[in-house]
């Protein structure tokens, strides 16, 4: 039996450390404006962009193995890792 419960728990912990104020649950992995890109939105700092890239990669790994329901949102986020902005975060 293969389980990724520890991996998902570590991923959630990494998100909590990256954004301590974020709490609660969502009914969907994707917001209603997922595919809308605001070109005027402020870009993330290099440090926060690196965290975003790392968390997106970890989430993609989990998506491919245990959470296929998050595939649409995560696939879009993987297209945003080069120049992420606050809305991507």
Backbone as JSON Lines, residues from 0, in Angstrom:
{"i":0,"aa":"X","n":[0.84,-1.18,0.0],"ca":[0.0,0.0,0.0],"c":[0.89,1.24,0.0]}
{"i":1,"aa":"X","n":[0.58,2.17,-0.87],"ca":[1.35,3.41,-0.97],"c":[0.49,4.55,-0.47]}
{"i":2,"aa":"X","n":[1.05,5.36,0.38],"ca":[0.32,6.5,0.93],"c":[1.19,7.75,0.86]}
{"i":3,"aa":"X","n":[0.56,8.87,0.59],"ca":[1.29,10.14,0.55],"c":[0.78,11.1,1.61]}
{"i":4,"aa":"X","n":[0.22,10.56,2.67],"ca":[-0.33,11.42,3.71],"c":[0.74,12.3,4.33]}
{"i":5,"aa":"X","n":[1.92,11.75,4.58],"ca":[3.0,12.55,5.15],"c":[3.45,13.64,4.19]}
{"i":6,"aa":"X","n":[3.53,13.32,2.9],"ca":[3.93,14.31,1.9],"c":[2.93,15.45,1.84]}
{"i":7,"aa":"X","n":[1.64,15.13,1.82],"ca":[0.61,16.16,1.77],"c":[0.64,16.99,3.05]}
{"i":8,"aa":"X","n":[0.86,16.37,4.2],"ca":[0.95,17.1,5.46],"c":[2.15,18.06,5.43]}
{"i":9,"aa":"X","n":[3.29,17.61,4.89],"ca":[4.46,18.48,4.77],"c":[4.18,19.64,3.81]}
{"i":10,"aa":"X","n":[3.46,19.37,2.74],"ca":[3.11,20.41,1.77],"c":[2.21,21.46,2.42]}
{"i":11,"aa":"X","n":[1.22,21.04,3.17],"ca":[0.34,21.97,3.86],"c":[1.12,22.79,4.89]}
{"i":12,"aa":"X","n":[2.07,22.17,5.56],"ca":[2.91,22.89,6.53],"c":[3.75,23.94,5.81]}
{"i":13,"aa":"X","n":[4.3,23.59,4.64],"ca":[5.11,24.54,3.86],"c":[4.26,25.73,3.42]}
{"i":14,"aa":"X","n":[3.02,25.49,2.99],"ca":[2.12,26.58,2.63],"c":[1.83,27.46,3.85]}
{"i":15,"aa":"X","n":[1.6,26.85,4.99],"ca":[1.3,27.61,6.21],"c":[2.49,28.47,6.61]}
{"i":16,"aa":"X","n":[3.7,27.96,6.44],"ca":[4.9,28.73,6.77],"c":[5.1,29.87,5.78]}
{"i":17,"aa":"X","n":[4.77,29.64,4.52],"ca":[4.95,30.66,3.49],"c":[3.92,31.78,3.62]}
{"i":18,"aa":"X","n":[2.73,31.45,4.08],"ca":[1.66,32.44,4.21],"c":[0.91,32.16,5.5]}
{"i":19,"aa":"X","n":[1.46,32.61,6.65],"ca":[0.87,32.28,7.95],"c":[-0.57,32.74,8.15]}
{"i":20,"aa":"X","n":[-1.0,33.78,7.47],"ca":[-2.35,34.3,7.67],"c":[-3.43,33.52,6.95]}
{"i":21,"aa":"X","n":[-3.07,32.61,6.08],"ca":[-4.06,31.86,5.31],"c":[-4.64,30.74,6.17]}
{"i":22,"aa":"X","n":[-5.94,30.75,6.31],"ca":[-6.62,29.73,7.11],"c":[-7.89,29.31,6.39]}
{"i":23,"aa":"X","n":[-8.44,28.16,6.77],"ca":[-9.73,27.74,6.26],"c":[-9.62,26.73,5.14]}
{"i":24,"aa":"X","n":[-10.76,26.42,4.57],"ca":[-10.83,25.46,3.48],"c":[-11.54,26.1,2.29]}
{"i":25,"aa":"X","n":[-11.36,25.49,1.14],"ca":[-12.01,25.97,-0.07],"c":[-12.86,24.85,-0.64]}
{"i":26,"aa":"X","n":[-13.93,25.23,-1.32],"ca":[-14.8,24.24,-1.93],"c":[-14.25,23.77,-3.27]}
{"i":27,"aa":"X","n":[-13.28,24.53,-3.82],"ca":[-12.68,24.18,-5.1],"c":[-11.2,24.52,-5.06]}
{"i":28,"aa":"X","n":[-10.41,23.76,-5.78],"ca":[-8.98,24.04,-5.85],"c":[-8.7,25.25,-6.73]}
{"i":29,"aa":"X","n":[-9.65,25.64,-7.54],"ca":[-9.46,26.75,-8.48],"c":[-10.42,27.89,-8.2]}
{"i":30,"aa":"X","n":[-9.92,29.12,-8.15],"ca":[-10.83,30.26,-8.01],"c":[-11.61,30.49,-9.3]}
{"i":31,"aa":"X","n":[-12.68,31.26,-9.22],"ca":[-13.51,31.48,-10.41],"c":[-12.78,32.25,-11.51]}
{"i":32,"aa":"X","n":[-11.76,33.02,-11.14],"ca":[-11.01,33.8,-12.13],"c":[-9.64,33.18,-12.42]}
{"i":33,"aa":"X","n":[-9.57,31.86,-12.37],"ca":[-8.3,31.16,-12.5],"c":[-7.52,31.55,-13.75]}
{"i":34,"aa":"X","n":[-8.15,31.61,-14.9],"ca":[-7.43,31.82,-16.15],"c":[-7.31,33.29,-16.54]}
{"i":35,"aa":"X","n":[-7.75,34.18,-15.69],"ca":[-7.62,35.62,-15.97],"c":[-6.3,36.12,-15.4]}
{"i":36,"aa":"X","n":[-5.5,36.76,-16.25],"ca":[-4.21,37.28,-15.83],"c":[-4.27,38.81,-15.87]}
{"i":37,"aa":"X","n":[-4.04,39.42,-14.73],"ca":[-4.02,40.88,-14.64],"c":[-2.58,41.33,-14.85]}
{"i":38,"aa":"X","n":[-2.3,41.88,-16.0],"ca":[-0.93,42.3,-16.35],"c":[-0.42,43.43,-15.45]}
{"i":39,"aa":"X","n":[-1.34,44.16,-14.8],"ca":[-0.95,45.28,-13.95],"c":[-0.69,44.88,-12.5]}
{"i":40,"aa":"X","n":[-0.91,43.61,-12.18],"ca":[-0.73,43.14,-10.81],"c":[0.75,43.15,-10.45]}
{"i":41,"aa":"X","n":[1.04,43.47,-9.19],"ca":[2.42,43.56,-8.71],"c":[3.08,42.18,-8.72]}
{"i":42,"aa":"X","n":[4.3,42.12,-9.27],"ca":[5.06,40.88,-9.32],"c":[5.6,40.54,-7.93]}
{"i":43,"aa":"X","n":[5.81,39.26,-7.67],"ca":[6.36,38.83,-6.39],"c":[7.85,39.13,-6.35]}
{"i":44,"aa":"X","n":[8.37,39.31,-5.13],"ca":[9.82,39.48,-4.97],"c":[10.51,38.2,-5.4]}
{"i":45,"aa":"X","n":[11.81,38.27,-5.66],"ca":[12.54,37.07,-6.08],"c":[12.46,35.96,-5.04]}
{"i":46,"aa":"X","n":[12.53,36.35,-3.78],"ca":[12.46,35.35,-2.7],"c":[11.1,34.67,-2.66]}
{"i":47,"aa":"X","n":[10.04,35.49,-2.73],"ca":[8.69,34.91,-2.68],"c":[8.39,34.14,-3.97]}
{"i":48,"aa":"X","n":[8.93,34.59,-5.1],"ca":[8.73,33.87,-6.37],"c":[9.39,32.49,-6.29]}
{"i":49,"aa":"X","n":[10.54,32.4,-5.63],"ca":[11.21,31.1,-5.47],"c":[10.37,30.17,-4.61]}
{"i":50,"aa":"X","n":[9.77,30.71,-3.55],"ca":[8.88,29.9,-2.69],"c":[7.67,29.45,-3.5]}
{"i":51,"aa":"X","n":[7.09,30.36,-4.29],"ca":[5.95,30.03,-5.14],"c":[6.31,28.89,-6.1]}
{"i":52,"aa":"X","n":[7.46,28.99,-6.73],"ca":[7.9,27.96,-7.68],"c":[8.05,26.61,-6.98]}
{"i":53,"aa":"X","n":[8.68,26.63,-5.82],"ca":[8.9,25.4,-5.06],"c":[7.57,24.76,-4.64]}
{"i":54,"aa":"X","n":[6.65,25.57,-4.12],"ca":[5.37,25.03,-3.68],"c":[4.53,24.54,-4.86]}
{"i":55,"aa":"X","n":[4.63,25.23,-5.99],"ca":[3.9,24.79,-7.18],"c":[4.42,23.43,-7.65]}
{"i":56,"aa":"X","n":[5.74,23.26,-7.64],"ca":[6.33,21.98,-8.04],"c":[5.91,20.86,-7.09]}
{"i":57,"aa":"X","n":[5.93,21.13,-5.81],"ca":[5.51,20.11,-4.84],"c":[4.03,19.76,-5.01]}
{"i":58,"aa":"X","n":[3.23,20.78,-5.27],"ca":[1.8,20.54,-5.48],"c":[1.56,19.75,-6.75]}
{"i":59,"aa":"X","n":[2.33,20.02,-7.79],"ca":[2.21,19.26,-9.04],"c":[2.52,17.79,-8.79]}
{"i":60,"aa":"X","n":[3.54,17.51,-8.0],"ca":[3.9,16.13,-7.66],"c":[2.72,15.44,-6.97]}
{"i":61,"aa":"X","n":[2.12,16.13,-5.99],"ca":[0.97,15.55,-5.27],"c":[-0.23,15.39,-6.2]}
{"i":62,"aa":"X","n":[-0.42,16.35,-7.1],"ca":[-1.53,16.29,-8.05],"c":[-1.44,15.05,-8.92]}
{"i":63,"aa":"X","n":[-0.26,14.77,-9.41],"ca":[-0.07,13.63,-10.31],"c":[-0.24,12.3,-9.6]}
{"i":64,"aa":"X","n":[-0.05,12.27,-8.29],"ca":[-0.09,11.0,-7.59],"c":[-1.35,10.75,-6.77]}
{"i":65,"aa":"X","n":[-1.87,11.79,-6.11],"ca":[-3.0,11.54,-5.21],"c":[-4.15,12.54,-5.31]}
{"i":66,"aa":"X","n":[-3.96,13.68,-5.98],"ca":[-5.03,14.68,-6.04],"c":[-5.3,15.14,-7.47]}
{"i":67,"aa":"X","n":[-5.76,14.24,-8.34],"ca":[-6.01,14.64,-9.73],"c":[-7.08,15.72,-9.86]}
{"i":68,"aa":"X","n":[-7.89,15.92,-8.84],"ca":[-8.92,16.96,-8.89],"c":[-8.33,18.36,-8.91]}
{"i":69,"aa":"X","n":[-7.07,18.51,-8.52],"ca":[-6.42,19.82,-8.52],"c":[-5.64,20.09,-9.8]}
{"i":70,"aa":"X","n":[-5.72,19.2,-10.76],"ca":[-4.9,19.27,-11.96],"c":[-5.08,20.56,-12.75]}
{"i":71,"aa":"X","n":[-6.29,21.01,-12.95],"ca":[-6.53,22.22,-13.75],"c":[-5.86,23.44,-13.13]}
{"i":72,"aa":"X","n":[-6.08,23.65,-11.84],"ca":[-5.5,24.81,-11.16],"c":[-3.98,24.72,-11.13]}
{"i":73,"aa":"X","n":[-3.44,23.57,-10.81],"ca":[-1.99,23.42,-10.71],"c":[-1.33,23.53,-12.08]}
{"i":74,"aa":"X","n":[-1.97,22.99,-13.1],"ca":[-1.42,23.11,-14.46],"c":[-1.3,24.58,-14.86]}
{"i":75,"aa":"X","n":[-2.31,25.38,-14.52],"ca":[-2.23,26.8,-14.83],"c":[-1.11,27.47,-14.04]}
{"i":76,"aa":"X","n":[-1.01,27.15,-12.75],"ca":[0.04,27.76,-11.93],"c":[1.44,27.42,-12.44]}
{"i":77,"aa":"X","n":[1.61,26.25,-13.02],"ca":[2.93,25.9,-13.56],"c":[3.3,26.8,-14.73]}
{"i":78,"aa":"X","n":[2.32,27.41,-15.39],"ca":[2.63,28.34,-16.48],"c":[3.01,29.71,-15.95]}
{"i":79,"aa":"X","n":[2.84,29.93,-14.65],"ca":[3.06,31.25,-14.06],"c":[4.32,31.32,-13.2]}
{"i":80,"aa":"X","n":[5.11,30.26,-13.12],"ca":[6.25,30.24,-12.2],"c":[7.41,31.15,-12.63]}
{"i":81,"aa":"X","n":[7.49,31.52,-13.88],"ca":[8.6,32.39,-14.33],"c":[8.46,33.81,-13.81]}
{"i":82,"aa":"X","n":[7.24,34.35,-13.84],"ca":[6.99,35.71,-13.36],"c":[5.68,35.75,-12.58]}
{"i":83,"aa":"X","n":[5.63,35.1,-11.41],"ca":[4.39,35.08,-10.65],"c":[4.07,36.45,-10.06]}
{"i":84,"aa":"X","n":[2.77,36.71,-9.91],"ca":[2.35,37.97,-9.28],"c":[1.51,37.66,-8.06]}
{"i":85,"aa":"X","n":[1.01,38.7,-7.41],"ca":[0.24,38.52,-6.17],"c":[-1.02,37.69,-6.39]}
{"i":86,"aa":"X","n":[-1.65,37.83,-7.53],"ca":[-2.85,37.02,-7.8],"c":[-2.51,35.54,-7.91]}
{"i":87,"aa":"X","n":[-1.35,35.21,-8.48],"ca":[-0.93,33.82,-8.56],"c":[-0.69,33.27,-7.15]}
{"i":88,"aa":"X","n":[-0.12,34.09,-6.29],"ca":[0.15,33.68,-4.91],"c":[-1.16,33.35,-4.21]}
